[in-house]
Amino acid sequence: MPYVNFPPGMRSLAFTDGLPPATASREGGRVELSDERARAVDAMTGNGDAGLVTARFRSYGGTKRGRVCSCSPTIWNAWTTQCPKCKSLTLPE
């Protein structure tokens, strides 16, 4: 049966279908869900993206291009204007 492990401080998961919330015995505990409710959690924005039930994980790329330096092939963050290795200025990718 599918289940959800709650993070510390969280004890229940409410649904909008009118049925009672799924409540764990303690904060940070675990609650078992029916297959239908597990599919509903996976379909939720945010919760489903985190893979609470199926343990899948979606990674999202950034929206900014990185910066590079001629001293190494490393791509630095977009806000890194000075190379941490050689201290020269970085250039946009």
C-alpha positions in Angstrom: 0.0 0.0 0.0 1.4 3.5 -0.9 2.4 5.7 2.0 3.7 9.2 2.7 6.5 10.1 5.1 5.8 13.4 6.7 8.6 15.9 7.3 9.3 17.0 10.9 6.5 19.1 12.3 3.9 17.8 9.9 1.3 15.3 11.0 -1.6 15.2 8.5 -2.5 15.7 4.8 -5.9 17.2 4.0 -7.8 16.5 0.8 -10.5 18.7 -0.8 -12.8 15.7 -1.6 -14.6 16.0 1.8 -13.1 12.9 3.3 -11.2 13.1 6.6 -7.5 14.0 6.4 -4.9 11.3 6.5 -3.3 11.7 9.9 -0.2 10.0 11.2 0.2 8.9 14.9 3.0 11.4 15.5 4.6 14.5 13.8 7.1 13.4 11.2 5.4 10.0 11.0 4.0 8.0 8.1 0.5 7.5 6.8 -0.8 4.8 4.4 -3.0 6.0 1.5 -5.4 4.2 -0.8 -4.3 3.9 -4.4 -6.8 6.6 -5.5 -5.5 9.1 -2.9 -1.9 8.3 -3.8 -2.6 9.2 -7.4 -4.3 12.4 -6.2 -1.2 13.4 -4.2 1.1 12.7 -7.2 -1.1 14.9 -9.3 -1.0 17.8 -6.9 1.2 20.8 -7.8 4.2 20.9 -5.5 3.5 17.6 -3.6 3.5 15.5 -6.7 6.6 17.2 -8.0 8.4 16.2 -4.9 7.5 12.6 -5.3 5.9 12.1 -1.9 4.3 8.8 -2.9 6.2 7.5 -5.9 9.7 8.7 -4.8 10.2 10.2 -8.3 12.0 13.6 -8.4 11.8 16.3 -11.0 14.8 18.6 -11.3 14.4 22.1 -12.6 17.1 24.1 -14.3 17.8 27.7 -13.6 16.7 30.6 -15.8 20.0 32.4 -15.8 23.1 31.5 -17.8 26.3 30.8 -15.9 29.6 32.5 -16.1 33.0 31.0 -17.1 36.7 31.7 -16.6 39.6 30.9 -18.9 41.5 29.2 -16.0 39.1 26.2 -15.7 36.2 24.5 -17.4 33.9 25.1 -14.4 30.7 27.0 -15.0 30.0 29.3 -12.1 26.7 30.8 -10.9 25.3 33.8 -12.8 26.2 36.1 -9.9 29.8 35.0 -9.7 31.7 37.9 -11.3 35.1 36.9 -10.0 36.6 33.4 -10.4 37.1 31.8 -7.0 40.2 30.0 -8.3 42.2 32.6 -10.1 40.4 35.8 -9.0 40.0 37.0 -12.6 36.7 38.3 -14.0 34.3 35.8 -15.3 32.4 36.1 -18.6 28.9 35.0 -19.5 28.6 31.5 -21.1 
